[in-house]
Amino acid sequence: MFFKQILIILIPKPIDFLTENMKKKSYHYSKKSNFNGKFRPFVIISFIILVFFLAAGGYYLKRKLAKPDTYKPTEKTNLIEITEIIKNAEKIEVREPGNSALLPGAKWVPQTFNNCAPATTSMILQYFGYNVGQDVTKADLRTNDDDKNVFTYEIRDYLKSKYDIESKLFYNGDVNRIKTLLVNGFYVLLEDWLHPNEDIGHVTILRGFDDEQGVFIADDSYIGVNIVYKYDEFDSTQWKAFNREYLPIYKAELEKLLMEIVGEDGDEETMYRKAVERAKTEIAENDRDMYAYFNLGTSYFALGQYEEAREAFEKSRALGWPRRMLWYQIQPVQTLNQLGEYRQAIELADIGLVGNDSFAELHVEKARSYIGLGETEKAKQEVEKAIYYSPNLVSAREILESL
């Protein structure tokens, strides 16, 4: 119906105009013509708009109608019994990945608009015996109806505070680490791009893998359950952009087993230093690797090496950030604030707020910038915006009280 209305609006007027003018003997493209070339730009613009809508509609339908690849267990699939792992948790025996693993699944919770994190959280709760709809998790996790990003740490804190479900946030993951976690009974939430090489942030939950097919198995709020992602493609085109962030989710009894699996990455400084070295290796292999530079920046930021972080972010940006890059990771802005480069921080924050003014954390960063510049009134305006969009944001309320 939508495209039909567009066609009705765009097509008849230029065609009627053309038909009417063609009846006139003087119709020609000269200065003496009754036509005078006046309607040609309108036809061209109308045609461009029509092509755009048809292309967008075709792309949308392709996405909606395409059937995703799904996983069907075979007699070779290693079905993981989490209850058995928990019974023997005190032994702290790390299972090797083997060729496959599949944890129990959930009923699909198809996400509503911009609701991947609440819908995914709803499915996670199913794994642990809770039946909680995405409307409930949305009310708890999203601070306003236009909130486009729920940080992974917010999911972590929510699971713990509301349901006493444990999870820990790590970076610089790899395929083997994820496989080891899965075979040992840990569901793993990842932050990624929704589709390969796009820039819409997403979260998905991995619950299995199969080496024969070379795939992870996910319950995905946007696509469906038992969805498969090929190891290398998923890593390079969807996961890498977020410094390979991963959140193992588990019962408290498996805490020691988790720490045995992650080893020295249980120490944050060690984990980030390893992430720095990995990013440097990737840059040495390809000095135009924009995401490797960005990951280098976020890792340096976490280590408090702000000069190095700024340099990495500048190189990454020069290679061309996706339009929504700052909708999900704001360390470039935070880095500039840490270095006292407040005007540049504001300019960068404004880029992240284009089409995304409800991003409360970026308004907080702008408030910090204005405080650094001594512009208290502007700082107050920014922090009030942050509180409007996220009433319980502690950092915003602390700043407001200090002004």
C-alpha positions, 0 to 999 in steps of 0.5 A: 500500500505504501509503495502504491501511494508513492507511485500515485503521487509521483507518476501521474503529474509528470506524465499528465504534464508531458502529455498535455505539452506534447499536444502543443505544436510548439513543444520543443526544447528551445527558448521559444517553447511553451515548455522551456525545459521547466518540468524536466528537473521535476521528472528527474527528481521524481524518477530518482525518488521512485527508484530509491523507494523501489530499491529500498522496498526490494532490499527490505523484502529480500531481508524479510523473505529470505530464509536464514540458515538454521542448524539441525542436530544430528546423532554426532551433535554433542548435547550439553547437560548443564545440570551434570556440569553443575553437579561436578563443578567443584572438580573444575575440569575444563572440557576441550571443545571437541567437534560440536556442542549444543546447549538447550534452546529457548522459544524464539522472542522476535524483537520489536523495534530497536528491542534486540537487547530486551528480547535477547534477555528474555530468551536468556531468562528462559534458559534459566527457568524464567518466563519474562516477556520482552515488554518487561525487560524493555521497561527495565533495560531501555530508559526511553522509547527511543533508546537505541542502545543497551550496553552489554554491562547493563544486561550483565547488571540487570541479570544479576540484580533482578534474577541473581544470574551471573555473567562477566564481561570480556574482550578480545575473544576468539573462536576457540575461547567461545567454543570452550565456554559453550562445551563447558555449559556457558551461554555466551552473549556477543555484541555485533553488527546485525548484518555483515559489514553493516553498522546497526548494533545488535546482540545475539546469544550463542549456544552451540557450534559445529566444526563440520559445518564451521558454524556457531549456533545462535538464538537471535531475536531478529532472525530466529532460533538455531541460526548459524554463523560461519566462524571466520565471516562472523568474526571479521564482518560482525564481531570484530567491530566491538573488540570481540566483546563477549559475556558468558552467562552462568549459574554461580556454581560455575564461577571457578570453572569460568575463571579457569577457562579465561585464565590470565584474561581474568585480569583486566589489564592483562586482557587489554594488553593482549587486545592491544597486541592483537590489534597491532598484529592485524594492523601490521597485516593490513594498515588500512584495517579501520576496526583494528585501529578502533579496537586498539583505541578502545583497549588503550582507553581501558588501560588509561593510555589516552594519548595512544588511544587518541592516535589510534582513534584518529587513524581509524576515523581517517579510514572512514567510520560507519555512520553509526559507530558512535551510537554504540562505542563512545570511547573516542569522545571519552578519550578527548575529555580525558585529555582536556580537548573539550571542543573536539569532544563536543564536536565528536559527541554531536556526530554520535547524537545525529539521529540519536539524541536520546543517547544519554551517555553522550549528553553526559560526555558533552556536559563534562566537556562544557564543565571543562570549558567553564560553560556551566549553563551549557553543562547543566542543559546537557546533563538535564537532557541526559536525565530526561532520557535516562532518569536513573543515570547515576553519572548524570545526577552526580554531575547535576548535584555538583553544578 
